[in-house]
Amino acid sequence: MKTYLNRVPAFTFIISILLLFGVCKAEEIIPPDSDCNIFSVYRKPPYPACEPVVMVIRHAEDVDLADGSHVLSESGKIHALLYPQLFQKYIEKSHIYDVEKCACEIDKIIAINPSTNNSNDNPSSNPYETIKPLSSDINFSNIPIVDSKTGSRITIVDVENVAYGSNYEWTLKRRLALLNPDHQHSTAIVWDKQGLNASDTDIKKAANYGQTPHLGQADKIRAGEDAVGASLLEALPVLFPVPLSWKGICPENGKQPDTCFFLPGRNDFYVLSDQGEDGKFKRTKFYQQLYSDKANAPDDDLSWYRSAKLADTQKPLSIKIKKY
């Protein structure tokens, strides 16, 4: 008995060392759905213990009008009303490492400019309307007002007064401007399908709308060239979790060219972190949204369901994300 007790401190010490080594060696020690990177410079002094991230979503469900315009459908409006809840959960609840917040609080919202501009003479208002409930939510009142006339907190032009749009060119300077230089805040982006990952048809349509048909340059990205003119999911991540193009596979399967690319879903939720000097993000996480028709549904409740596109008959009251 004495020999066993004498060995306990040594045994405990060895286990502690192994655990400490494990934390430094592998991210498996970090909660699986956490975006907290313990090796990030933003978690070391003089910066706070949070990770500045860029969160990206596609606009909510929409409907085509007789005049050719697109507006949020009834289900899209309900979906938009859920986003304050989703972003709040992500920042404050779902991604806590130890006792520290992992993702920094949002202080910038970027959406496609809904007004006619030099880049697009027929822009969609759906991204702007999708994030509007979040921008006016009291829990996000810390986000600065960017338009004194309207009181809007949604940024629709960049620092060079260039309108955000589907064909926005993600140059080095613009990528680096996504996060504030204080390294203490995160950014939310709301985009459309064409700007996230354009198909061949999207590129052709862009020309009809007065846009430069240069979307979807995955081949240039793979060749190591700059991401000017590329879709957002090609331009911002160093590596996206799934292939953005299956052009080499589609002919064998007899598929049409437009089905040979990754279609960003309305229930997708992308998180980019650990931005490098080239403005690209080294870590990309891909989540999907789940819904519940119950108010304040617990995470383990059986009422949660997945829907690629909410129908007008669906009226969820709770929302959360699950890693893809």
C-alpha positions as CSV (number, residue, x, y, z in Angstrom):
1,M,0.0,0.0,0.0
2,K,2.8,2.4,0.9
3,T,4.5,1.7,-2.4
4,Y,1.3,2.3,-4.4
5,L,0.6,5.7,-2.6
6,N,4.2,6.8,-3.2
7,R,3.6,6.2,-6.9
8,V,0.4,8.2,-7.2
9,P,2.0,11.7,-7.3
10,A,4.5,10.4,-9.9
11,F,1.7,8.8,-11.9
12,T,-0.4,12.0,-11.7
13,F,2.6,14.1,-12.8
14,I,3.2,11.9,-15.8
15,I,-0.5,12.1,-16.9
16,S,-0.5,15.9,-16.4
17,I,2.6,16.2,-18.7
18,L,1.0,14.0,-21.3
19,L,-2.2,16.1,-21.2
20,L,-0.2,19.3,-21.5
21,F,1.7,17.8,-24.4
22,G,-1.6,16.8,-26.0
23,V,-2.9,20.3,-25.8
24,C,0.1,21.6,-27.5
25,K,0.3,18.7,-30.0
26,A,-3.3,18.3,-31.2
27,E,-6.4,20.3,-31.6
28,E,-8.5,17.2,-30.5
29,I,-8.2,18.5,-27.0
30,I,-10.1,21.6,-28.0
31,P,-13.9,21.1,-28.2
32,P,-14.7,19.6,-31.7
33,D,-16.9,22.5,-32.8
34,S,-14.7,25.3,-31.4
35,D,-13.1,27.8,-33.7
36,C,-10.5,28.6,-31.0
37,N,-7.0,28.2,-32.2
38,I,-4.6,28.0,-29.2
39,F,-1.6,28.8,-31.5
40,S,-3.1,32.0,-32.9
41,V,-1.2,35.2,-32.2
42,Y,-4.6,36.7,-31.3
43,R,-4.7,34.6,-28.1
44,K,-1.4,35.8,-26.8
45,P,-0.6,39.2,-25.2
46,P,-1.1,42.0,-25.9
47,Y,-4.2,40.8,-27.8
48,P,-7.4,39.5,-26.0
49,A,-8.2,35.8,-25.7
50,C,-10.6,35.7,-28.6
51,E,-10.2,34.9,-32.3
52,P,-11.3,37.4,-34.9
53,V,-13.3,35.5,-37.5
54,V,-15.3,36.1,-40.7
55,M,-18.7,34.5,-40.7
56,V,-20.3,34.1,-44.1
57,I,-23.9,33.1,-45.0
58,R,-26.0,33.1,-48.2
59,H,-29.1,35.2,-48.2
60,A,-32.4,33.7,-47.0
61,E,-35.1,32.1,-49.2
62,D,-36.5,34.3,-51.9
63,V,-39.2,34.5,-54.6
64,D,-39.1,35.8,-58.2
65,L,-41.5,38.7,-59.0
66,A,-43.2,39.3,-62.3
67,D,-40.8,42.2,-63.1
68,G,-37.8,39.8,-62.7
69,S,-36.7,41.1,-59.3
70,H,-36.1,38.9,-56.3
71,V,-37.4,39.5,-52.8
72,L,-37.4,37.5,-49.6
73,S,-40.2,35.0,-49.4
74,E,-42.3,34.6,-46.3
75,S,-40.1,31.8,-45.1
76,G,-37.0,33.9,-46.0
77,K,-38.3,36.7,-43.7
78,I,-38.7,34.2,-40.9
79,H,-35.2,32.8,-41.6
80,A,-33.8,36.4,-41.4
81,L,-35.5,37.0,-38.1
82,L,-33.6,33.9,-36.7
83,Y,-30.1,35.2,-37.5
84,P,-29.7,37.4,-34.4
85,Q,-30.3,34.2,-32.4
86,L,-27.9,32.2,-34.4
87,F,-25.0,34.7,-34.4
88,Q,-25.6,35.3,-30.7
89,K,-25.3,31.6,-30.0
90,Y,-22.2,31.3,-32.0
91,I,-20.4,34.1,-30.3
92,E,-21.5,33.5,-26.7
93,K,-22.4,29.9,-26.3
94,S,-21.5,27.4,-28.9
95,H,-17.8,28.0,-29.2
96,I,-16.4,28.5,-25.7
97,Y,-12.9,27.2,-25.0
98,D,-12.2,26.9,-21.2
99,V,-13.8,30.0,-19.7
100,E,-12.9,32.4,-22.6
101,K,-14.9,33.4,-25.6
102,C,-13.5,31.9,-28.7
103,A,-14.8,34.1,-31.5
104,C,-14.6,37.8,-31.0
105,E,-17.8,39.9,-31.0
106,I,-19.0,41.2,-34.4
107,D,-18.4,44.9,-35.1
108,K,-18.8,44.8,-38.9
109,I,-21.6,43.6,-41.1
110,I,-21.0,43.5,-44.9
111,A,-23.8,42.9,-47.4
112,I,-24.2,43.3,-51.2
113,N,-25.2,46.9,-52.0
114,P,-28.9,46.8,-52.8
115,S,-28.9,50.1,-54.7
116,T,-28.0,50.5,-58.4
117,N,-24.3,51.3,-58.7
118,N,-21.3,51.3,-61.1
119,S,-20.7,47.6,-60.5
120,N,-24.2,46.4,-60.9
121,D,-27.3,48.0,-62.4
122,N,-29.6,45.3,-61.1
123,P,-28.4,44.3,-57.6
124,S,-30.4,42.0,-55.3
125,S,-31.7,43.4,-52.0
126,N,-31.9,39.9,-50.4
127,P,-28.5,39.9,-48.7
128,Y,-29.2,43.3,-47.1
129,E,-32.7,42.3,-46.0
130,T,-31.5,39.0,-44.7
131,I,-29.1,40.6,-42.2
132,K,-31.2,43.7,-41.4
133,P,-32.8,42.1,-38.3
134,L,-29.4,41.3,-36.9
135,S,-28.2,44.9,-37.5
136,S,-31.1,46.3,-35.5
137,D,-31.0,43.7,-32.7
138,I,-30.2,45.1,-29.3
139,N,-27.6,42.4,-28.7
140,F,-25.6,43.8,-31.6
141,S,-26.0,47.5,-30.8
142,N,-22.2,47.7,-30.3
143,I,-21.8,47.5,-34.1
144,P,-21.1,51.1,-35.3
145,I,-23.6,53.0,-37.5
146,V,-22.1,53.4,-40.9
147,D,-24.9,55.5,-42.5
148,S,-25.9,58.5,-40.4
149,K,-28.9,59.3,-42.7
150,T,-30.5,55.9,-42.3
151,G,-28.9,54.7,-39.1
152,S,-27.8,51.5,-40.8
153,R,-25.1,49.3,-39.4
154,I,-24.7,47.4,-42.6
155,T,-21.6,48.2,-44.7
156,I,-22.4,48.2,-48.5
157,V,-19.3,49.9,-49.8
158,D,-15.6,49.3,-48.9
159,V,-13.1,51.9,-47.7
160,E,-12.4,52.9,-51.3
161,N,-16.2,53.5,-51.8
162,V,-16.5,50.5,-54.1
163,A,-19.9,48.8,-53.9
164,Y,-20.0,45.3,-52.5
165,G,-21.5,42.9,-55.1
166,S,-21.5,39.5,-56.7
167,N,-18.5,40.4,-58.9
168,Y,-16.6,42.2,-56.1
169,E,-12.8,41.8,-56.7
170,W,-11.2,40.4,-53.6
171,T,-7.8,42.0,-54.0
172,L,-5.1,41.7,-51.3
173,K,-5.9,45.1,-49.8
174,R,-9.6,44.4,-49.6
175,R,-9.1,41.0,-48.0
176,L,-6.9,42.5,-45.4
177,A,-9.6,45.1,-44.7
178,L,-12.2,42.5,-43.7
179,L,-11.1,42.5,-40.1
180,N,-10.4,45.6,-38.1
181,P,-6.7,46.1,-37.2
182,D,-7.3,45.9,-33.5
183,H,-7.7,42.1,-33.7
184,Q,-10.5,42.3,-31.2
185,H,-13.6,42.0,-33.5
186,S,-15.2,39.7,-36.0
187,T,-17.0,40.4,-39.3
188,A,-20.3,38.9,-40.7
189,I,-20.8,38.7,-44.5
190,V,-24.1,38.1,-46.3
191,W,-23.7,37.3,-50.0
192,D,-25.6,35.6,-52.9
193,K,-25.0,32.3,-54.6
194,Q,-23.4,33.9,-57.6
195,G,-20.8,35.7,-55.5
196,L,-20.1,32.8,-53.3
197,N,-19.4,30.3,-56.0
198,A,-20.5,31.0,-59.5
199,S,-21.5,28.4,-62.1
200,D,-20.9,28.9,-65.9
201,T,-24.5,30.1,-66.3
202,D,-24.0,32.6,-63.4
203,I,-21.0,34.0,-65.2
204,K,-23.0,34.5,-68.5
205,K,-25.9,36.1,-66.6
206,A,-23.5,38.5,-64.9
207,A,-22.6,39.9,-68.3
208,N,-26.3,40.6,-69.0
209,Y,-26.6,42.5,-65.8
210,G,-23.7,44.8,-66.7
211,Q,-21.2,42.9,-64.5
212,T,-17.8,41.9,-65.6
213,P,-18.1,38.1,-66.3
214,H,-15.0,37.1,-64.4
215,L,-16.6,35.1,-61.6
216,G,-15.4,31.6,-60.7
217,Q,-11.7,31.4,-61.2
218,A,-10.9,28.3,-59.3
219,D,-8.2,27.3,-61.9
220,K,-6.3,30.6,-61.2
221,I,-6.5,30.0,-57.5
222,R,-5.1,26.5,-57.8
223,A,-2.3,27.9,-60.0
224,G,-1.3,30.2,-57.1
225,E,-2.3,33.4,-58.8
226,D,-4.0,36.3,-57.0
227,A,-7.7,35.9,-56.3
228,V,-8.8,39.0,-58.3
229,G,-12.2,38.4,-59.8
230,A,-12.7,35.1,-58.0
231,S,-15.8,34.1,-56.1
232,L,-15.7,34.7,-52.4
233,L,-15.3,31.0,-51.4
234,E,-12.4,30.8,-53.9
235,A,-10.8,34.1,-52.9
236,L,-10.8,34.1,-49.1
237,P,-10.0,30.6,-47.8
238,V,-6.6,29.0,-48.3
239,L,-8.5,25.8,-48.8
240,F,-12.2,25.2,-48.7
241,P,-13.4,22.0,-47.0
242,V,-15.1,20.6,-50.1
243,P,-14.2,20.8,-53.8
244,L,-15.7,24.0,-55.4
245,S,-15.6,22.4,-58.8
246,W,-16.0,18.9,-60.1
247,K,-15.3,19.6,-63.8
248,G,-13.1,16.5,-64.1
249,I,-15.7,14.2,-62.7
250,C,-18.9,15.5,-64.3
251,P,-18.4,14.3,-67.9
252,E,-18.0,10.7,-66.6
253,N,-21.3,10.9,-64.8
254,G,-23.1,12.5,-67.7
255,K,-24.0,15.6,-65.6
256,Q,-24.5,19.1,-67.1
257,P,-21.7,21.6,-66.6
258,D,-23.8,23.7,-64.1
259,T,-24.1,20.8,-61.8
260,C,-20.3,20.4,-61.6
261,F,-19.8,23.0,-58.9
262,F,-20.5,23.4,-55.2
263,L,-23.8,25.1,-54.7
264,P,-23.7,27.3,-51.5
265,G,-26.9,26.5,-49.5
266,R,-29.2,28.9,-47.7
267,N,-28.6,26.9,-44.6
268,D,-24.8,27.0,-44.9
269,F,-22.6,28.8,-42.3
270,Y,-18.9,29.3,-43.0
271,V,-16.3,30.5,-40.5
272,L,-12.9,31.8,-41.6
273,S,-10.1,32.4,-39.2
274,D,-6.3,32.8,-38.8
275,Q,-5.8,35.3,-41.6
276,G,-2.3,35.4,-43.2
277,E,-0.3,38.2,-44.6
278,D,-1.8,37.4,-48.1
279,G,-5.2,38.2,-46.7
280,K,-6.4,34.6,-47.0
281,F,-7.7,32.5,-44.1
282,K,-5.8,29.4,-43.1
283,R,-8.7,27.8,-41.2
284,T,-12.2,27.3,-42.7
285,K,-15.1,25.6,-41.0
286,F,-18.3,24.6,-42.8
287,Y,-21.5,24.3,-40.7
288,Q,-25.1,23.8,-41.6
289,Q,-28.1,25.3,-39.9
290,L,-30.7,23.3,-38.1
291,Y,-34.2,24.5,-37.1
292,S,-36.8,23.7,-34.5
293,D,-40.4,24.8,-34.4
294,K,-40.1,25.1,-30.6
295,A,-39.1,28.3,-28.9
296,N,-35.8,28.1,-27.1
297,A,-35.4,24.4,-28.0
298,P,-32.5,22.7,-26.1
299,D,-29.6,21.5,-28.2
300,D,-30.5,17.8,-27.5
301,D,-34.2,18.2,-28.3
302,L,-35.6,15.8,-30.9
303,S,-37.4,18.6,-32.7
304,W,-34.4,19.8,-34.7
305,Y,-34.4,19.3,-38.4
306,R,-32.4,20.3,-41.5
307,S,-33.9,22.0,-44.5
308,A,-31.9,23.2,-47.5
309,K,-34.7,25.6,-48.3
310,L,-37.4,26.6,-45.9
311,A,-40.9,26.2,-47.3
312,D,-43.5,28.9,-46.5
313,T,-45.3,26.3,-44.4
314,Q,-42.3,26.0,-42.1
315,K,-42.1,28.5,-39.3
316,P,-39.1,27.7,-37.1
317,L,-38.6,29.5,-33.8
318,S,-35.1,28.2,-32.9
319,I,-31.9,27.8,-34.9
320,K,-28.5,26.4,-34.3
321,I,-25.5,25.1,-36.4
322,K,-23.9,21.7,-36.7
323,K,-20.5,21.0,-38.2
324,Y,-20.6,19.6,-41.7
